[in-house]
Amino acid sequence: LMVMTLAACSPAASAGSGGGCAGPAITSVTPDPVSAGQTLTVEGEGFLDGCADGSWVHEGEIVEGETSSPQRSVTLVWVQDGERTHLGTADAREDGVILAEVTVPATATPGVAQVEFGTRAEPVEVQVG
């Protein structure tokens, strides 16, 4: 009896994901709504390069899987009415969690804006009051 288990990351997932190949995601933006000039806290997870598949046994030998490392200098961008404003950069911790406190641009106007954290996480909408 031979049992074979295969696990792999898709190229898109391994291009910047971690733990179980989940991609990066913004998990919270507070406060919401915000005002121009207010401090905004943005948190995310999964900001890792590599897939961190772990290890497995192949023909009686332990084979090490791909490792992961925290992403560095992840860019935070404010987007409103087609205008993009660079808010800063942040480094992820070893576990892929990233946290940044930034200032809402003085040019922010009432309505909907988006916050982007890196290029692989989906943007999150925030309300400007």
matplotlib code that plots the C-alpha trace (Angstrom):
import matplotlib.pyplot as plt

x = [0.0, 1.4, -0.1, 1.0, -0.1, 0.7, 0.3, 1.4, 0.9, -0.3, 2.2, -0.1, -0.5, 3.2, 4.2, 3.6, 1.5, 2.2, 0.9, -1.3, -0.7, -3.3, -2.6, -2.2, -5.4, -6.2, -8.1, -9.1, -9.1, -10.0, -11.7, -14.3, -15.6, -12.5, -11.8, -9.0, -5.9, -7.1, -4.8, -5.8, -4.7, -4.5, -3.8, -3.3, -2.2, -0.5, 2.2, 4.8, 7.0, 7.0, 4.4, 5.6, 4.4, 6.3, 8.0, 7.0, 8.4, 9.5, 10.9, 11.7, 13.5, 12.3, 12.1, 11.9, 9.2, 9.4, 10.0, 8.4, 9.8, 8.0, 7.5, 9.4, 8.6, 4.9, 3.4, 0.2, -1.8, -4.9, -7.1, -10.0, -11.5, -8.8, -6.0, -3.4, -1.6, 1.4, 0.9, 4.0, 5.5, 5.5, 7.4, 5.5, 6.3, 7.7, 4.1, 3.1, 1.0, 1.4, 0.2, 0.6, -0.6, -0.9, -2.5, -5.5, -4.5, -5.6, -7.1, -9.6, -13.1, -16.4, -17.4, -15.8, -12.0, -9.9, -6.9, -4.4, -1.7, 0.8, -0.1, -1.5, -4.1, -7.5, -8.2, -10.6, -13.2, -13.5, -16.0, -14.8, -17.1]
y = [0.0, 3.4, 6.6, 9.8, 13.3, 16.3, 19.9, 22.9, 26.6, 28.2, 30.6, 33.5, 32.4, 31.8, 35.1, 36.8, 34.7, 32.8, 30.1, 27.8, 29.9, 32.5, 35.9, 39.2, 41.0, 44.2, 43.1, 46.4, 50.2, 52.3, 54.6, 54.5, 57.1, 59.4, 63.0, 64.9, 65.1, 62.3, 59.4, 56.1, 52.7, 50.0, 46.3, 43.4, 39.8, 37.3, 39.8, 37.1, 36.3, 32.5, 29.9, 28.2, 24.8, 23.1, 19.7, 16.3, 12.8, 11.6, 8.1, 7.9, 11.3, 14.5, 17.2, 20.8, 23.0, 26.5, 29.0, 32.4, 35.8, 38.9, 41.6, 44.8, 48.4, 47.6, 50.8, 52.3, 54.4, 56.6, 56.6, 59.1, 60.5, 59.0, 60.7, 58.5, 59.8, 57.9, 57.5, 55.7, 52.2, 49.5, 46.2, 43.0, 41.1, 37.6, 36.2, 38.3, 40.8, 44.4, 47.5, 51.1, 54.4, 57.1, 60.5, 60.9, 63.4, 67.0, 66.8, 64.1, 65.1, 63.7, 60.5, 57.1, 56.5, 53.4, 52.3, 50.1, 48.1, 46.7, 45.5, 42.1, 42.8, 44.0, 47.7, 48.5, 51.3, 53.9, 56.7, 60.3, 62.4]
z = [0.0, -1.0, 0.2, -1.4, -0.3, -2.4, -1.4, -3.4, -3.7, -6.8, -8.4, -7.6, -4.0, -3.3, -4.8, -1.4, 0.9, 4.0, 6.4, 4.3, 1.2, 2.2, 0.6, 2.4, 3.6, 5.4, 8.5, 10.1, 9.4, 12.4, 13.0, 10.3, 9.4, 9.4, 8.9, 7.1, 9.4, 11.7, 12.7, 10.9, 12.1, 9.5, 10.3, 8.0, 8.0, 5.6, 4.5, 4.0, 1.0, 0.4, 1.1, 4.4, 3.3, 6.1, 5.5, 4.4, 4.0, 0.6, 0.1, 3.8, 3.9, 5.4, 2.8, 3.9, 2.3, 1.2, 4.0, 4.4, 5.5, 6.5, 3.8, 4.2, 3.2, 2.3, 0.9, 2.3, -0.2, 0.2, -2.9, -3.4, -6.6, -8.7, -6.7, -5.0, -1.9, -0.4, 3.4, 4.3, 4.5, 7.2, 7.8, 8.7, 11.9, 11.6, 11.7, 8.7, 10.7, 9.8, 11.7, 10.7, 12.0, 9.4, 8.9, 6.6, 4.0, 4.4, 0.9, 2.0, 1.2, 2.5, 0.7, 0.1, -0.1, -0.3, 1.7, -0.1, 1.8, -0.7, -4.2, -3.3, -0.6, -1.7, -0.9, 1.9, 1.7, 4.4, 4.8, 5.1, 7.2]

ax = plt.figure().add_subplot(projection="3d")
ax.plot(x, y, z, "-o")
ax.set_aspect("equal")
plt.show()
